[in-house]
Amino acid sequence: MNPPLLFSIILTLFLLSGIRIIFEYKRALKFRFGKYIKTLKPGFRWIIPFVETIQIVDIRVITINVVSQEVMTEDNVPCSIDGVVFFKINSPEKAVLEVEEYKFAITQLAQAALRDVCGKVELDTILSKREEMGKNIKSIVEQETSDWGIVIMDVKIKDIQLPENMRRMMANQAEAERSRRARIILALAEEQAAGKLLEAGKLIDKSPSAIKLRLYQTLANIASEKNSTILFPFPEEVLPRHSKKTKKKVKN
């Protein structure tokens, strides 16, 4: 083979092997003989093959699941709690040079912080104040990762698994609470109805004709139900006349 042609082929392969394409959402740390040189921006880049290497770092928001942790709450209730951590690399240089496997390190920190925070509060607090628990965990992780060039965006508690007997007791408690509310509402309704009936009775007492109209309305309601027998009471004004006639006969 012609030496110039062979040299051209080798040179071409050498140049092509050093080509790197860096996406917009990534950064590349360039090392020369293992020593950090600079951070390459997105676009078309070329490095010296066999002399320089690059390490790609994603600068988008990254999500890491926190494995379910067995936690004993302050009121001695065992439960399993898992969560999720959202973080973003602010300084790729620190994330690579300051800590080994930053994803694994953040996961371990989040697990330890979750056990620490949830173990200091009661179960009712964990169930009702998840947002507050997540903020407390976030603040603990932020303190440790601030020197790594990593920004913790948010920490969320996803799920809380309770023992079966505890769930049954909580269900019974909720049922009892709803029953209590229902009885209170019923008692208030009876109180209001009694007040309205008292007001209606006072209005009816002021007019004898109102009593008759109410009586006739009641009879009409009974008749609409197609009962076989209707007991019709004597009008009140009949009773005094009958008693007067009886007294006169007795005197005579």
C-alpha positions in Angstrom: 0.0 0.0 0.0 1.2 3.5 -0.8 2.7 5.1 2.4 1.1 8.5 1.8 -2.3 6.9 1.3 -1.9 4.8 4.5 -0.8 7.9 6.4 -3.9 9.7 5.1 -6.2 6.9 6.2 -4.6 6.8 9.7 -4.8 10.6 10.0 -8.5 10.6 8.9 -9.4 7.9 11.4 -7.4 9.7 14.1 -9.4 12.9 13.4 -12.7 11.2 13.2 -12.2 9.3 16.5 -11.8 12.6 18.4 -15.2 14.0 17.3 -17.8 14.4 20.0 -21.4 15.8 19.8 -22.7 17.3 23.1 -26.4 17.8 23.4 -27.9 21.0 24.8 -29.1 19.5 28.0 -25.6 18.0 28.8 -22.2 19.2 29.7 -18.8 17.4 29.2 -15.9 17.5 31.5 -12.6 17.2 29.6 -9.7 15.4 31.2 -6.1 15.3 29.8 -4.1 12.4 31.1 -6.6 12.2 34.0 -6.4 15.9 34.9 -9.4 18.1 34.6 -9.0 20.8 31.9 -12.4 22.5 31.3 -16.1 21.9 30.8 -17.2 21.6 27.2 -20.3 23.4 26.1 -23.0 21.9 23.8 -22.3 21.5 20.1 -19.6 19.9 17.9 -16.4 19.3 19.9 -13.1 17.6 19.2 -10.7 16.0 21.6 -7.3 14.5 21.2 -7.8 10.7 21.0 -6.0 8.5 23.6 -4.8 11.7 25.4 -8.1 13.4 26.3 -11.3 11.9 27.7 -14.7 13.4 28.5 -17.3 12.6 31.1 -20.9 13.6 30.3 -23.1 15.1 32.9 -26.9 15.6 32.5 -28.0 19.1 33.8 -31.7 18.4 33.6 -34.0 17.8 36.6 -33.3 14.2 37.7 -35.7 12.1 39.7 -34.6 9.4 42.2 -36.9 7.1 44.1 -36.3 6.7 47.8 -36.7 3.0 48.6 -39.4 2.1 51.2 -37.9 2.6 54.7 -39.1 0.9 57.9 -39.7 3.7 60.4 -40.8 3.6 64.0 -42.7 6.8 64.7 -42.6 8.7 68.0 -45.8 7.0 69.2 -44.3 3.6 68.5 -46.1 2.7 65.3 -44.1 0.8 62.7 -44.7 1.9 59.1 -43.0 1.8 55.7 -42.5 5.1 54.0 -41.1 5.8 50.5 -40.6 9.0 48.6 -39.0 10.7 45.6 -36.2 13.3 45.3 -36.0 15.9 42.5 -32.6 17.5 42.0 -30.6 19.3 39.4 -26.8 19.6 38.8 -25.8 23.3 39.1 -22.1 22.8 38.8 -21.0 19.7 36.8 -17.4 20.1 37.9 -18.2 19.8 41.6 -20.7 17.0 41.0 -18.0 14.9 39.3 -14.9 15.9 41.2 -16.3 16.3 44.8 -18.3 13.1 45.2 -18.2 9.6 43.8 -21.6 8.5 42.3 -23.6 11.5 43.3 -26.9 9.8 42.5 -26.1 7.0 45.0 -24.9 9.5 47.6 -28.2 11.5 47.3 -30.2 8.4 47.6 -28.5 7.3 50.8 -28.8 10.8 52.2 -32.5 11.0 51.4 -33.1 7.6 53.0 -31.3 8.5 56.2 -33.1 11.9 56.4 -36.5 10.3 55.8 -35.9 7.8 58.7 -34.6 10.6 60.9 -37.5 13.1 60.3 -40.4 10.6 60.4 -39.0 8.9 63.5 -39.3 12.1 65.5 -43.0 12.8 64.9 -46.3 10.9 65.5 -48.1 8.9 62.9 -51.0 11.5 62.7 -48.4 14.2 61.8 -46.9 12.1 59.0 -50.3 11.4 57.5 -51.7 14.9 57.7 -48.5 16.9 57.0 -46.7 15.2 54.2 -45.7 18.5 52.6 -44.1 19.7 55.8 -42.3 16.3 56.2 -41.0 16.6 52.7 -39.6 20.1 53.3 -37.8 19.0 56.4 -36.2 16.1 54.5 -35.3 18.5 51.7 -33.5 20.9 54.1 -31.4 18.1 55.6 -30.3 16.8 52.2 -29.6 20.4 50.9 -27.2 21.0 53.7 -25.1 18.0 52.7 -25.3 18.5 48.9 -24.7 22.2 48.7 -20.9 21.6 48.4 -21.4 19.1 45.5 -22.9 21.7 43.1 -26.3 20.0 43.3 -29.6 21.8 43.9 -32.4 19.8 45.6 -35.6 20.9 43.9 -38.1 19.0 46.0 -38.7 16.0 48.1 -42.1 14.2 48.2 -43.4 11.4 50.4 -45.2 9.1 48.1 -46.7 6.3 50.1 -47.1 5.2 53.7 -47.8 1.5 54.4 -49.3 0.7 57.8 -49.9 -2.7 59.5 -53.2 -4.3 58.8 -54.4 -4.0 62.4 -53.6 -0.3 62.5 -55.5 0.3 59.3 -58.6 -1.5 60.7 -58.4 0.7 63.9 -58.1 3.8 61.8 -61.1 2.8 59.8 -63.1 2.2 62.9 -62.1 5.5 64.3 -63.2 7.3 61.1 -66.5 5.4 61.1 -67.1 6.4 64.8 -66.2 10.0 64.0 -68.7 10.1 61.1 -71.4 8.5 63.3 -70.8 11.2 65.9 -71.2 13.9 63.3 -74.4 12.4 62.0 -75.9 12.3 65.5 -74.9 15.9 66.2 -76.5 17.0 62.9 -79.7 15.0 63.6 -79.9 16.5 67.1 -79.5 20.0 65.6 -82.2 19.2 63.1 -84.6 18.1 65.9 -83.8 21.3 67.8 -84.6 23.5 64.9 -87.7 21.5 64.0 -88.9 21.8 67.6 -88.4 25.6 67.5 -90.4 25.8 64.3 -93.2 23.7 65.7 -93.4 25.9 68.8 -93.7 29.0 66.6 -96.4 27.3 64.5 -98.3 26.2 67.6 -98.3 29.8 68.9 -99.7 31.0 65.5 -102.4 28.4 65.4 -103.5 29.2 69.0 -104.2 32.7 67.9 -106.9 31.7 65.4 -109.5 28.9 66.0 -110.1 28.7 62.3 -106.5 27.8 61.8 -107.0 24.8 63.9 -109.9 23.7 61.8 -108.0 24.2 58.6 -105.1 22.2 60.0 -107.5 19.4 61.0 -109.1 19.4 57.5 -105.7 19.3 55.9 -104.7 16.3 58.0 -108.0 14.5 57.0 -107.2 15.2 53.4 -103.8 13.7 53.7 -105.2 10.6 55.4 -107.9 10.2 52.6 -105.2 10.4 49.9 -103.6 7.3 51.4 -106.9 5.3 50.6 -107.4 4.1 54.2 -110.5 2.0 54.7 -111.6 3.8 57.9 -111.3 7.5 58.9 -112.1 8.6 62.4 -113.7 12.1 62.3 -113.5 13.9 65.6 -116.4 16.2 66.9 -116.0 19.9 66.3 -115.0 21.6 69.5 -117.9 24.1 69.3 -120.5 21.2 69.4 -119.3 20.0 72.8 -120.3 23.2 74.8 -123.8 23.3 73.3 -124.5 19.6 74.1 -123.3 20.1 77.6 -125.6 23.1 78.1 -128.7 21.2 76.8 -127.9 18.4 79.2 -127.7 20.8 82.1 -131.1 22.3 81.2 -132.8 18.9 81.1 -131.3 18.0 84.5 -132.8 21.2 86.0 -136.2 20.6 84.6 
